[in-house]
Amino acid sequence: MDPVMQTLFGKMPIEQLSSVQAANASRSNSNTIILLAGITFVLGFTAYYYYKQNEELKSSIKHN
């Protein structure tokens, strides 16, 4: 282990360091997936809302 890593993590065994890094990467991936799912949901809801507004507008124009 290089001196910088040894200063940051002390005498942590390399296996434990690897598991900590893997857990951090997994958490980061989970957060990214949750963020993308939220954005997709908001965009989908917005598209559906405007679609329904457009249908109502077409319907009101046909009746006039």
C-alpha positions in Angstrom: 0.0 0.0 0.0 1.4 3.4 -0.9 2.1 6.0 1.9 -0.9 8.2 1.2 -3.3 5.2 1.4 -1.6 4.0 4.5 -2.0 7.5 6.1 -5.7 7.7 5.2 -6.6 4.1 6.2 -3.9 3.3 8.8 -3.1 -0.3 9.2 -6.4 -1.5 7.6 -5.8 -4.9 5.9 -6.0 -4.7 2.1 -9.0 -7.1 2.0 -11.0 -4.8 4.2 -10.0 -1.7 2.2 -11.1 -3.5 -1.0 -14.5 -4.4 0.6 -15.0 -0.8 1.7 -14.2 0.5 -1.8 -16.6 -2.1 -3.3 -19.4 -1.0 -0.9 -18.8 2.6 -1.8 -19.0 1.8 -5.5 -22.2 -0.2 -5.0 -23.8 2.6 -3.1 -22.8 5.1 -5.8 -24.3 2.9 -8.5 -27.5 2.5 -6.4 -27.8 6.3 -6.0 -27.3 6.8 -9.7 -30.1 4.3 -10.5 -32.5 5.9 -8.1 -31.7 9.3 -9.5 -32.3 8.1 -13.1 -35.5 6.4 -12.1 -36.8 9.6 -10.5 -36.0 11.7 -13.5 -37.6 9.1 -15.8 -40.8 9.1 -13.6 -41.0 12.9 -13.6 -40.5 13.1 -17.4 -43.0 10.4 -18.0 -45.6 12.1 -15.8 -45.0 15.4 -17.5 -45.3 13.9 -21.0 -48.6 12.2 -20.0 -49.9 15.4 -18.5 -49.3 17.4 -21.7 -50.7 14.5 -23.8 -53.9 14.7 -21.8 -54.0 18.5 -22.1 -53.5 18.1 -25.9 -56.4 15.6 -26.1 -58.7 17.9 -24.2 -57.7 20.8 -26.4 -58.4 18.8 -29.6 -61.7 17.7 -28.2 -62.8 21.3 -27.4 -61.7 22.5 -30.9 -63.8 19.8 -32.6 -66.9 20.7 -30.6 -66.7 24.4 -31.6 
